[in-house]
C-alpha cells in the first residue's frame, strides 16, 4: 500500500514526511511539529506515537492556545503528510488515531485538507 502526496506520483513514507520537517520554516509551529516528530512519532511505543499524532492535531485546533500564530498551508500540508504516513503503522491504536487526526485537521482546514484527502484516497 502506498500513500501519495498531493498530485505527485511519489509515495510518501513516514521517513519522507519526517525529512520534510528538517526544512520547515523556523517558527513556533514548525519547531513544535519537528519536536513532536523527533520525540513522539518516531517512538517504538504505540501510545507515544498516538500521542504525537494527537499533539500535532491539537496544534491546528481553534481552541489551541499554546501557539499564538496562524498555521500556514505548508504547516497543514506537513502535518497531513505525517498523519497520512502514520496510516501505515501496524498498530491499530496508532492507525485509528491517525484517522481521527486527519479528519479533525480536514474539518478545521477544508480548503487545504479536503482536496488532499480526496486526491490521495479518491480513486
Buried (B, 14 or more C-beta within 10 A) or exposed (E): EEBBBEEEEEEBBBEBBBEBBEEBEEBEBBBBBBEBBBEBBBBEEBEBBBBBBBBBBBBBEEEBEEBEEEBBEBBBBBBBBBBBBBBBBEBEEBBBBBEBBBEBBBEBBEEBBEBBBEBBEEE
